[in-house]
Amino acid sequence: MNHSLLGAFAALLSAIVTFGAAPAQAAERAAVRPHDAHDAAHVAEQRYWQHATANLRSAAASALGGGAAQMPVSPPVVGLRKSITNLSPTEIASLRKGFAQMIAWNSAPRGSANFKRSLVYWANIHSFIGPNDTPPIVCSRKAGLNYPGMSGLSIQTPSTPDENATWCTCQHGTIQFLTWHRMYLYYFEQVLQAASGDPNLRLPFWDYETNGRIPDVYRLASYIDAGGASVANPLYVASRQAQLANGTQALDPAVTSTSNAMSKTSYNPFNSALEQTPHGAVHCATGVASCPSGYMGYVPTAGNDPIFYSHHANIDRLYECWLRVAPSARLPNDPGQLAQQFSFTDGSGALVTRKVGDMLTLAQLNYRYAAGGGCPPVLFKPTGLLQVKPMRAIPLSGPVILNRGATSVPLTLAPAARTALFATKSAQNKSATVPRRATLVLSGLAYDEIPATLYKVYLQGKNGKRTLVGVINFFNATAPHHDMDGMAGHDMAAMVADKPNETSFDVTDALSTIGVAGDASLVIEPSSGVTGSPRRTLRKRSA
């Protein structure tokens, strides 16, 4: 079967939606401080109360005749996850040693503690390429080995109770995306510490919004060790997009932008938005030819690239800086979500099963993040709960087939609708009790094959001025469905975070930028996801 147009899909541009959020009480902002100052204050406060509580217990035991007074207990040291570009030479050496040992453990006997601490085992916990091309599928079809950039990988089949309990349990497209990956990184870090022999080693994050280039620690195929010899770099893999791999170009700022996600004020929309961009967009741009390709551009193989773990550490950091704007209002609180259990292996290789609610916050996990890009510029404490104003939908267009190159879609608005939308940031609205936001929703996304490209989405005014509003990626289209062995009892249907064929972007600022004169247009164009590169065109492929 021949496909005349790779990646052609019908995009039903259904609505721009306006909504508002109003405080239940009078708005009041306090304790505005920079991110790093907030971190320092938080840690100092945490240590003070831990120390004070221990001393109080000791004094009480002595006063009540409970035996000899115990010595005051020092609070545990809070680990700091840093940007990969800020690691010391000693920290980089530990990181390399840890990954080198995990890779060496790939050859350990199946079922042994060392194999359960190997890189391939941990990649398989996330997902893997399975042995079947027809249902029931263990995790992913073996056809994935034929995608570009899969050299060195092989079919994986779980064969032990621990493997059945842990492999292919990654959460994509569900409300557990952020919570599961936080748990996953926590135990991966324990294994990395054990592999390196350094209990102080912390997983670094890839701060691509500050610098979109792949850091040399991951990019170079070899390095000079302490003895002056050139040795293979265990953090390097060849299956990355050429312009990133050779260091000539960086990730496009559209791919790394957090603006759409950070505009959300509650967990579920934020979880979905961050999973799309920068999470999925960075995955696709890092793969050799977008999604599905390369280790990073395909869910079942992404964990085989060491940079995957620093990418997800950054996603976890972004989640944390969003949470800290208003933790009590933003932390997930659904009882079913918090009660769900997932299994991993710890630093000793032992099986552990934990509830999401037990590993929800950094205070529970005893680590924190250094400052980095993409976070809200200030933190504040709202005194009231947010109330969401009912949404109003305005249909804009019917089905659209994407062309080669850019596709322009006229968005015809009635005068009243245009006035309502473009007034979201008007002078008279700035002082309104209920600030209004506008969201562009693209629904009904469909394709006959996963497009091997990213798509940039712009709003363009009548005068030709256009503003980027987001990026469409297809990373989640390669994620496994959790109806396989090891997931029995998990109510995944109740955990679905968003419609799988729908993408939305906050366009409040874009509407203000392009102006109110005349109708707007939606412009969608393919992109490779790196700066300065030619626009990727759709190409033919045979089934």
N, C-alpha and C positions, 0 to 999 in steps of 0.2 A: 504494500500500500504506500503510495507516494503522497507526501504532504507538500502542497504547492507553496505553503507559507509557514515556515517554522515559527511557532509562538503566536500565531494569530489567535486572538480570542475576542469574544464579544464582551464589551464592558458596558453594563447598564448603569449609566450615571444617574442614579436615582434621585438624589436630594442634596441640597445644602440645608443643614439643620441649625437653627439657632436655639441656644439655651442659656440659662443663667444660673448663677449660684449666689445665694444671699445668706449672710449670717443670721442665725436665729435670734441673736442678740445684737446690740450695737457693736459695730466693727471696732476692734481694738488690737493694735499690733504692738508687741513689746519684745524686748530681748533681741533686737536686731544686731547680728554680729556676723563677721566673716566665717566661712566654713571651718578654717583651721582653728580659729579661736574657740568656736563652738565645740570642736572635737576635744581640744585641750581641757576646756571647762568640764565637759562631760566625763572624761577619764578621771580628772582630779576629784570630781564629786563622787564618782563610783568608788574610787580607792578610799576616800575619806570615810564613807559609810561602811565599807567592808571592814576597815581597820577599827572604826569606832564600835561596830557591833561585836567584833571578836573581843575587844578589851572589856566591853560591858559584860559579856558572858563570863569572862574570866573573873571579874570583880564580884559578880553575883555568886558564882560558885564558891568563892572564898568566904564571902560574908555569910552564906547559908551553911557553912560547915561541910561543904561538898568535897573536902579534900584540899590538897595543896593547890594554890592558885596556878592556873596555867599561864604560860608565857603568851604575851600578845601574838596573834597570828598575822603575819604579813599578807596583804592581799595578793592574789595571783597577778603576774605580769600580763598586761594586755598586749597581745601580739599586734604588730603593725604591718599591714600589707602595703607595699610601696609600688610606685610606678616602676616598670622594668628599666627605664632609663635612669633611675636614681639609685639603683643597687650598687653597693660597694663591690670591689673586686672579690672580696671574700664571699659575699652573698651570691655573686654570679657563679663562683666556683662551686658552692654548695648546690645551687640550682642545677648546674650541669651534671654534677655527681649524682644527684637524685634521679634525674631523668635517665642518665646512662645506666644506673643500676636497675631501674624499672624496665628498661629495654632489655637488659641482660636477663631479667627474670622472665621474659617472654618464653625462654627455653626451659624453664623449670618444669618439673613433673606436674602433669595435670592433676588438679585437686590439692596440691601442696600450698602451704601458706605463702611461699614465694610467688607461685604462679598467680595467686589471688591478689598479689601486690604488683603484678606486672603491668606495663603500659597497655598491652593488648587486652588484658582482663578489664582494665578501667575504661578503655575505649568501648569495649563490649557492654559494660554497664550502661553506657549512654545509648549505644545502638550498634548494629553490625550487619554485614551482608550475610544472609542466611542461605541455605542450600536449595530452596524450592522456588520454582517460577510460578506455581499455582497454589491456591489455598489448600490446606492451612499453611500460612507463611510464619515461620518462627519469628522473624523480625523484618527482613528485607530480602527482596529477590536477588538471586545471584547475577541477574542481568546487570546489576550495578557495577560489576567488575569491568564491564565494557565501556563505562563512561571515561572521558579523558582524565588522566592524572591519577589512576588507581594502581599504578605499578607498586609491587611489593605487598599488596593486600591479598587475602585469601578468604574462602568461605569459612564461616565460624558456626559451630553447632554446640549449644549447651549440652553438657552430659553429666553434670553433678547436681545435687540438690542446691548447693550454694549458687551455682551458675544459673539454674532455673529461677532462683529467688531474686537475683540481682540484675542479670543481663537484660538489656533492651527495656529498661524502665524509665527512660527519659520522658519528660513531660513537654510536649509542644502542642500549642493550640488549646491548652486547658488553663484553668486558673492556678494550677500548680507549677506553671513554668518557672516563675521566680523562686518559689519556695523549694521545689525539688532541686534545682540547680544550686541553691545555697547549701543544702544538705550534702549534695554530691561533692562540691568543692571542699567542704569541711573535712570529709573523710579522705578525699584525694590528698589534701595537704598533710594529713597525718601519715599517709603512706609515703609521700615525698620526703617528709622529715626522716622517717625510718630508713628509707633508701639512701639518703644522703649522709646519715649519721649525725645530722645537725638538728636538734630539737627546736632551735630558734628560727629555722628557715620558714619563711612565709611566702605564700604564692603571690608573685607580683602581678600587677594589672597592666594591660596594654592601653595606654591613654591616647587613643587615636584621635580624639577630638582636639587635643593639644598638638599632636604631631601624628599625621596620618601615614607616615612611612613605617614599614616593618622595622622594628629595632634591629640593629646589627647582631645583637645577642642571638636572635632567632634567624636572621637572614643569611649570615655567612656560613659556608659549608665547613669551615675549619677555623681553628683559633690556635694561638700560641700558649702552651701550658706553662706552668711555673718553671719547668726545666728547660724552656726555650724551644721545645719541639712543636711542630705543627701537627695537630690531632683533629680527628673528625668531631664536628660539633653535634652533640646529641639533640640539640634544640632545633636543628635544621631538617627540613624535608624539601624535596624538589618540586612537589606538586602544588605550587602556588602561582598566581597570575604573574606572567613574565615581568611586567613593568614594576610590580611590587618586589618580586624576587631579586631583580638586579639593582634595586635601589634608585632607579631613575625617576619613579613617580610615586605618588602617595594616594591614599584613599581620598576620593572626592568628598568634600565637606557635606554634600547632600547625603552621603552614605553614613557618615558618622554623627549627623545632627541628632540631638536629643530634644529639640524644641517641641516637636509634636507630642512626645511622651510626657515631657515636663509640664505641658499645659493641662494635663489630666489631674483631677482632684480626688479621685477615689481609686481603690486598688484594681478592680477588674479592668476598667478602661486603660489604666496605666500599664498593667501587666501585658495586655494585648498590644498596645502601642510600642512599648519598649522591645517586645519580642520581634516586632517587624523592623523597626529602625531605632537604634543602629544594629541590633542583634542580627537579624536575618540578612540585612543588607551587607554587613561586614563579612558574614560567612560567604555570601555569593561573590562579592568583589575579591575575596582572597583566593577562592578556587581558581584553577587554571583557566577556565572559560565559563565563569558564572555558575549558576546552579542548573543541573547537577553535574559537578565536575570537581576534580581535585579532592583531597581529603576534606578540606574545610567547606566545600560547596555542596556537600551531600550529608544529610543527617547520619546515616548509618556508618560513615567513615570519619566524621569530623574529629572524634576523640583521638585519632591516631596522629594528629599534628600537635606537637607540644604547644604551639601558640594558641590552640583552642582553649587551654586552661587559663591563660592570661586574658584572652578575650572575655571569657565568662566571669573572671574575677572583676573585670571592668564593668560588666553588666550588673554584677552583684553590688559593686560600689555605687553605680548610678541609682540602683534601687534603694540603697541605703540613704543617699543624700536626698532623694525624693521623700522617703519616709520621714526624715528628720525635720521636714517642714512642719509636720503635724502628726506625730507618731500615733497618738490615740485615735485619730480619725482615719488614718491611712493604713494601719496594719490590718491584714486580713483577719476577719473575725467569724467567718462562717464555721459553725461547729463541725460540719461534715468535712470541710477542707482541713481543719486543724487536727481532726481525729485520724485522718488517713495516714497509713504507715508505709514506709519504704525501707528496703534493705540495701546495705552496702557492706564493705569489709573495712575494718579499721587498720591502724598502723601495724598491728601484729598479724594481719591476715585473717582475723576472726570475723565471722558473720555478725552483723549488728542490725537490728530492726528498730526504727525510731518513728515516733509520731511527728507530724509537721509542727504541731503546736509546741513541742519540746525544743525545736531548733528554729524558732521564728525570728529572733533578734540577735544582734551582735553581742549584746550583753550576756545572752545565754551561751554564746559560742566563744566568748573571750578573745575577740580580735576586733580591730578597727582598720580604717583606711586612711592613708595619707590623702591630702587634697589633690584634686585633679580637675580636668575639664569636664564640661557638660552638665554641671550641677547648677541648681538655682543660685543666683548671686548672693542672696541673703536668706537667713532663716528667721522665721517669726512664729509666734504662738497665737493662733486664733482662739478667741475666748468662747466662740459660739459654734454650734454645729452648722454645717453647710446644708442648705435646702436647695434642691435642684428644681428649677422651673420647668414645667412641661415643655417638651420639644415640639417644634413646628417644622414640618417637612415641606419643602418646595421642590417638586419634580423639575428636572432640568433637561433631560435627554433620554432618548430610547437607546436600543442596542447600537453599539459601535464596533466595527472591525478595525483593528489596528493595521496601518499600512507599513511598508518598509520606510525607515526613517521616521520623521515626526508625523504625528496625527493631530490635527486641530479639530476640535469639536465646539461649535457655537453653543453658547448657553444663553438662551433667550429668556429674559425675565420681564414680567409685567412691571409697570412703573412702581406700583405699591410694594411689590416684593423686593425690587431693587433698592428702594428707599430704606426698607426695613433691614436689609442685609448690610448695605454699605454704611448704615448709621451705627454699626456696632461700636465704633470708636470715635463717634462724633463728639463735638464739644459738649452738647447738651446731655450726652449719655455718660460722660466721664464721672459725673457726680451722682449718677443713678444708684439707687439702693441695690438694684439687681444688675450687675455687670453682665453683658450679653456676649456670647461666643458663637462663632459660626463653624460648622463642620461640613466638609465635603465628603460624601459617601459614594464610593464606587462599588456597586454590587453586581452579582451575576458574572464575576470573572470566570472565564472558561477557556480551555485550550485543548488541542488534540495531543500535544506533547508539551512537556515543561519547557517554556522558552529559555534558551541559553543566553539570557540577558537580564539586566535590570532595566526599569523604566523610570525616568524622571517625570514628575507631574508638575505642571506650571499652571497658574492662572494668568491670563493675558488680557489687558484692557484694550479698548477700541483704538488707543493711540499706539499700540504695539508694545507697550511696556509690560513685561511679564515678571512674575515672582514665583520662585520655586516653593512648592507646598509639601513635597515629600517624594518618596521613592517606593516603587512597588518591587518586591522581590518574591522569589518562589522557593525559598529554603524550606518552609514548612510543608510544601507539597511533597517533599521527600521523607517526611517523618513517618515512623511506623504507627499503626493503629494499635491501641492497647487492648486487644482481644486475644492475646496469646498466652502461652503458659507462663506462670509466675505472676500474673496479674489478676487471678481469680479473686472475686470479692470486692474489687475496686469499682466503685460506681463512676466509671469514666464519663458516662453520658451526662451526669450531673455536674461534671467538672469542666465541661467545654466552656472556653472563655469567650469565644467570638464565632461569628459565622465564617466558615472556612473560605468562602468565595466573596468576601466583602473586605474592603480596605477603606479606612477613613483618615482624614487629615484635618487638623485645626487650620482654618483659613482666615481667621479674624484679622491678623496683621496683613495678610496678602490682599484682602478686600480693601483695606484702608490704603495700601500702597498703590494699587492700580487705578483707584479713583472711581467715581460714580458715573462718568460720562459714557453712555452707550452700554451695550451688552458686553459681557466678558466671553472669553473663549477658554476652553481647557486644552492644553497642549501636552501631549504624551510622546516622549521620545526615548528610544533605547539608549543604554549607556553601559559601559564596561565597569563603571564604579571607581575609576581612578582618574586623577587630574591630568589634563592635557592630552588625553588619549582621543583618537578618532571615535566618532559615534559608532557604536556597534550596530550593524545592520542584520536583519533577520536572514537566515540562510536555509536552503532546502536540506532536508534530511529524509532518508528512507527508513521506513519502519522495519 
